[in-house]
Amino acid sequence: MTFDEAYEAVDRYMDFYNNRRMHGSLKRMPPNPFSEWVMQLEDRTIFHKAL
């Protein structure tokens, strides 16, 4: 594979992972839609974890 082919493959996977793949820990939503949903909530404190 060339660098460009590898870059395209990784880019496609990142798009799938962040925008389409359902995550059990995110209420069966992909990360980007979940983040958008959380930002619309009035009280987001349940989604913040202490480090």
C-alpha positions as CSV (number, residue, x, y, z in Angstrom):
1,M,0.0,0.0,0.0
2,T,1.1,3.5,-0.6
3,F,0.9,6.3,2.0
4,D,-2.1,7.8,0.2
5,E,-4.0,4.5,0.3
6,A,-3.1,4.0,4.0
7,Y,-4.3,7.6,4.8
8,E,-7.6,7.0,3.0
9,A,-8.2,3.7,4.8
10,V,-7.5,5.3,8.2
11,D,-9.7,8.3,7.3
12,R,-12.6,6.0,6.4
13,Y,-12.2,4.1,9.6
14,M,-12.1,7.2,11.7
15,D,-15.3,8.5,10.0
16,F,-17.0,5.1,10.6
17,Y,-15.9,5.0,14.3
18,N,-16.9,8.6,15.1
19,N,-20.0,9.0,13.1
20,R,-21.7,5.6,12.5
21,R,-20.4,2.9,14.9
22,M,-22.7,2.4,17.9
23,H,-21.0,2.5,21.3
24,G,-22.6,0.7,24.2
25,S,-21.1,3.1,26.7
26,L,-22.6,6.1,24.8
27,K,-26.2,5.1,24.9
28,R,-25.8,3.1,21.7
29,M,-24.8,6.3,19.8
30,P,-21.7,7.1,17.8
31,P,-19.3,9.6,19.5
32,N,-20.0,12.7,17.5
33,P,-23.8,12.5,17.7
34,F,-23.6,11.6,21.4
35,S,-21.4,14.7,22.0
36,E,-23.9,16.9,20.2
37,W,-26.7,15.4,22.2
38,V,-24.9,16.0,25.5
39,M,-24.2,19.6,24.6
40,Q,-27.9,20.2,24.2
41,L,-28.7,19.0,27.7
42,E,-29.4,21.6,30.4
43,D,-27.6,19.5,33.0
44,R,-24.5,17.8,31.6
45,T,-22.9,17.0,35.0
46,I,-23.7,13.3,34.9
47,F,-21.4,13.0,31.8
48,H,-18.4,14.7,33.5
49,K,-16.0,12.4,35.3
50,A,-13.4,13.5,37.8
51,L,-9.8,12.7,36.7
